[in-house]
Amino acid sequence: MGYILNGEELEVDDDGFLLEANFSDEIVPVIAEADNIKLTDEHWQIINYMRRKYQEDGHTPNFRNMVTELDEEIEGVDWKKKLYELFPLQPNRQAAKVAGLTKPFGKGGY
């Protein structure tokens, strides 16, 4: 069963990823609630980063690249630790899912 947004059911795969990316901010709380995530400004910061990378590159970054790029963009944060606090179930996959993006390629994206 997919997520319901404005009375419409959005199709998902077996892991709960949308089959088609949805960049509506309205979908984020729906998916976050299904994943038991209470959204904060820090979550939105990562969600916006993931969406931007998806639009620029056609896919989401793997965890190592996420940490490297976030370290360059926002200094003074232990991003490896912070990402696991925000998205405890594989940060790059769970962040992509909550952002309304499709399932990352391979084990952890590219």
N, C-alpha and C positions, 0 to 999 in steps of 0.2 A: 504494500500500500504506500502511495506517495504522500507528499505533503500537500495540505490544503491551503491555498492562498487565494483570498477573495472569492471563495466558493468554487474554485477550480482545483482539481487534483493534478499535481505535477508528477510526472513519471520519474521513478528512481530505480537504481539497480539493486541487487541483493544486499549491498552494503549501505544503502541509504543515500548514495550520491545521486544528484540529479543527472538525468540523461542528457539534458541540454542546460548549459550555464544560464543562470538567472541573476542579473545584476541589480535587481530590485532590493532596496534596503528592507522592504517588508518581509522578504523570505528569510532573512538572517535570524530574527528571533524565533521563527517557527522551527527552523532546523536546530538552533541552539537549545531550545526547550526539549526537543526530542533527544538530544545528546546530553541533557542535564547540565548545560552550561548557562551560568548566570552572566549575561553580557556586561562588560565594563568598557570604559574608554580604551583600555589597553587591548581588549579583544577587537574592537573596531579598528584600531590602528593596524593590527595584523590582517584583519579581513580586507581592509582597503589596500594594503600592500599585496596580498595574494591576488586580488582582483586586477590590480595594475599589472602585475607580472604576467598573469594569464592573458590579458589583453595585449601586452607588448610581445610576449614570446609564444603565445598559443598553448602554453602549459604552465604549470606551477613549478617552483623550484624544489629541489630536494632539500632535506633538512640542513645539510652542511652549507649549501649555498644560501639558504634563508638566514642562518646565523651570521655568515660572512657579510651578506648585504645589509642586514639590519645593524650589525656592528658599525658598518661604514655610515649608514644613514642616521642612526641614533646612538650616540656614544654614551658610555657610562652605565650601560645595562648589561647584565650577564644574560644574554639572549638565549643561550642554551638552556639555562635553568628557567628563565621566565617563560619560554615557549612551552615547556612541559607543565608549568603551573597553569597556564592559560588553556592549553589543549593537551591534556594528559594522555590521550590515546593516539600516539604518533602525531606530533604537532603539525607536520606539513600536510598529512592526509586529513586530519580532523579540521584544521583551519580551512583547507580547501572546501571540505564538505559544508561547514557552517557558512562559508562565504557564498554558497550557492553555485559552486563550480563543479565540473565533472570530475570523475575519479582520476587522480594523478596516474601517469604512466608508470609501469614497472613497480618495483617495491615501494618507492617513496617519491616518485616524481622525478623531474629532470632539472 
